[in-house]
């Protein structure tokens, strides 16, 4: 893998960790509300979690070597 792709992958790993931390903070905030499911923090937490998962997919794609890909 090229050095630039490796650098991007490392940056994405840092971003995924930051998004995970933010998600936990938002979850704690939502749980403190009277109605956690209706909390604006709960809605934001769901969006942040989806973003983290997308970043993790990109990390996985950049981590694969071309030889390991199962392409038809």
C-alpha positions, 0 to 999 in steps of 0.5 A: 500500500502506498505511504499516502494511503497508509497515512489516510488510513491512520487519520481515519482510525483517529477520526473513528476513535473521536467519533466513538468518544463523541457517541458515548458522550451523546449517549450519556447526555441522552440518558440524563434526559427525561425521555432518552429516546426523544432526546436531541442527543439520542438522535445526534448519537445515532448519526454519529454512530452511523458516521463512525461505521462508515469511517470504519468501512473505509479503514477496512477497504484501505487495509486490504491489499489488492491481492486479498480482494475477492474480485470476480 
